Amino acid sequence: MAPSRGHKVTWSLNRLKTFETCHAKFDYQYNQKLDRGSAGPAAQRGIDIHRAIEESLHGRSDVPSESGHVADTIQAVRISAAPFYIEYNLHLDRDWKRVITGDYWYHGVLDLLIFPEPGQAVIRDWKTGRIYPDHDQQKELYSLAVFCAFPEVQEVVTHWDYLDQGKTVTRTFLPWMVEPAKERWTNRVRRMEEATEFIPMPGYGCRWCNYSNSKGGPCRF
């Protein structure tokens, strides 16, 4: 089942990763909009910890113990004079221009966006679980989106905070990286947008997929 002609297509990193992992799962979830079931215990724990940190940053609760090695960082942000935005929704159009209202092409949500000084932006992302190589792609995409939405920014520093591991992985992005990144992501999204066949791509992730045959889903695997 392909998206109908003229249908407004929007994408996020999760949507694109779903397509690249399994075309059939993408079809079930985004085209047919079948129920994907509730979050598992690990995913729900991550949601709960994110919510607790968010409440703390809003000043509605103390810094949660689950924040681990970044507890001091969260407290510093709370009392900082620098502008910061929690669960920041960022929308872009097909020309990679920021959209304030109306239709958009890309949608991303940043756990925390800070502007500590003129020309610099800092993104923090709270992670539970393990460190995965594809998190570097997330850093690049989120930084690209910030560069496009805020042209005055000349440096984006990303901190991916792995709470269970007690580690923070930092990477810095500069303006010369923007155009090559745009091309890479546009090409990846184009393959998703132009897809007309959605065949299963069985693999390691099938055991957790709620659309799998073993879980009573519509997939034959």
C-alpha positions in Angstrom: 0.0 0.0 0.0 1.6 3.3 -1.1 0.7 6.7 0.1 -1.9 8.3 -2.1 -0.9 10.9 -4.6 -1.2 14.4 -3.3 -1.0 13.2 0.3 1.1 15.5 2.5 4.1 13.4 3.5 6.0 14.3 6.7 8.9 12.5 8.2 10.9 12.2 11.4 14.0 10.2 12.2 11.9 7.4 13.7 9.7 7.1 10.6 12.7 7.0 8.3 14.5 4.4 10.5 11.4 2.3 10.5 11.3 2.4 6.7 14.9 1.5 6.3 14.6 -1.4 8.9 11.5 -3.0 7.4 9.3 -1.7 4.6 6.4 -3.8 5.7 6.5 -2.5 9.3 6.6 1.0 7.8 3.5 0.2 5.8 1.6 -1.3 8.7 2.5 1.6 11.0 2.3 4.7 8.9 0.3 3.9 5.8 -2.3 1.5 7.1 -2.0 3.0 10.6 -2.5 -0.3 12.4 -2.3 -0.4 16.2 1.4 -0.9 17.1 0.6 -2.0 20.7 1.8 -0.5 24.0 5.4 0.3 24.8 7.4 -2.5 26.4 8.9 -2.2 29.9 12.2 -0.8 28.7 10.6 1.8 26.4 8.2 2.8 29.1 11.0 3.2 31.6 12.7 5.6 29.2 9.5 7.6 28.7 9.1 7.9 32.5 12.7 9.1 33.0 12.4 11.6 30.2 9.2 12.9 31.8 10.8 13.2 35.3 13.8 15.2 33.9 11.4 17.4 31.9 9.4 18.1 35.1 12.6 19.0 36.9 13.8 21.4 34.2 10.4 23.1 34.4 11.0 23.6 38.1 8.0 21.5 39.1 10.0 18.8 40.9 13.5 18.0 42.2 16.2 16.6 39.9 15.4 12.9 39.7 17.8 10.4 41.0 17.6 8.5 37.6 19.4 11.4 36.0 22.6 10.0 37.4 25.8 11.6 36.2 24.0 14.5 34.6 22.1 15.6 37.8 24.5 18.6 38.3 24.1 19.5 34.6 20.3 19.5 34.9 20.5 21.7 38.1 22.9 24.1 36.3 20.5 24.5 33.4 17.6 25.2 35.8 19.4 28.2 37.3 21.1 29.3 34.1 20.3 32.7 32.5 20.8 31.2 29.0 17.6 30.5 27.0 16.7 26.9 26.9 13.8 24.9 25.5 12.5 21.5 26.7 11.0 19.0 24.3 11.5 21.5 21.5 9.4 20.8 18.4 11.3 21.8 15.3 9.6 21.8 11.8 11.2 22.4 8.4 9.9 22.5 4.8 11.3 20.7 1.8 13.9 23.5 1.3 15.1 23.0 4.8 13.6 26.2 6.0 12.0 26.6 9.4 8.2 26.4 9.5 6.5 28.2 12.4 2.9 27.4 11.4 1.2 25.4 8.7 2.3 22.4 6.7 5.8 21.1 7.2 8.0 18.3 5.8 10.3 17.4 8.7 9.4 17.1 12.3 11.9 16.6 15.2 11.8 16.9 18.9 14.9 17.9 20.9 15.0 16.8 24.5 16.8 20.0 25.4 18.0 22.9 23.3 20.2 25.6 24.9 21.6 28.8 23.5 24.5 29.5 26.0 26.1 32.3 24.0 25.5 34.1 20.7 26.2 31.9 17.7 26.2 28.6 19.7 23.5 26.0 20.3 23.7 23.0 22.6 21.5 19.9 22.2 21.2 17.4 25.0 19.5 14.0 24.5 18.7 11.7 27.4 19.3 8.0 26.6 18.5 4.9 28.6 20.0 1.6 27.6 23.1 1.0 25.4 25.2 3.2 23.1 24.4 2.5 19.5 26.4 3.6 16.4 23.3 5.1 14.7 23.0 7.6 17.4 25.7 9.6 15.5 23.1 9.9 12.7 20.6 11.4 15.2 23.2 13.9 16.3 23.9 15.0 12.7 20.2 15.3 11.8 19.3 17.3 14.9 22.3 19.6 14.4 21.4 20.1 10.8 17.8 21.0 11.7 19.1 23.6 14.3 21.4 25.1 11.7 18.6 25.4 9.2 16.1 26.8 11.7 18.5 29.3 13.3 20.8 30.7 10.6 22.7 32.8 13.2 24.1 29.7 14.8 27.7 29.0 13.9 28.3 25.9 16.1 26.1 23.1 17.4 27.4 21.0 20.3 25.6 17.7 20.9 25.7 15.9 24.2 24.1 12.4 24.2 23.8 11.5 27.9 23.6 7.7 28.5 22.1 7.6 31.9 22.4 3.8 32.5 26.0 3.8 31.3 27.1 6.9 33.2 28.6 8.4 30.0 28.1 11.4 27.8 29.2 11.3 24.1 29.8 14.8 22.7 30.2 15.8 19.1 30.5 19.3 17.5 29.0 20.4 14.2 30.0 23.4 12.1 28.4 25.2 9.2 30.5 23.6 6.5 28.9 20.3 7.3 25.4 21.5 6.5 25.1 21.2 2.7 26.6 17.6 2.5 24.3 16.6 5.3 21.2 18.0 3.5 22.0 16.0 0.4 22.5 12.8 2.3 19.2 13.1 4.3 17.2 14.3 1.3 18.3 11.2 -0.7 17.4 8.9 2.1 14.0 10.4 2.5 13.4 10.4 -1.2 13.7 6.6 -1.3 11.0 6.4 1.4 8.7 8.9 -0.3 9.0 7.1 -3.7 8.4 3.6 -2.3 5.5 1.7 -3.8 6.2 -1.8 -2.6 6.4 -2.7 1.1 7.8 -6.2 1.5 8.9 -7.6 4.9 12.6 -7.4 5.7 13.0 -10.2 8.3 15.8 -9.8 10.8 16.8 -9.6 14.4 14.2 -7.0 15.3 11.3 -9.3 14.3 11.2 -10.8 17.9 10.1 -7.4 19.3 7.8 -6.3 16.4 4.1 -6.2 17.3 3.2 -6.8 13.7 5.1 -10.2 13.6 3.3 -13.5 13.1 4.5 -14.7 16.5 2.6 -11.8 18.2 -0.5 -12.3 16.1 0.3 -9.5 13.7 -0.3 -9.4 9.9 3.3 -10.1 8.9 4.1 -13.6 7.7 7.4 -13.6 9.6 
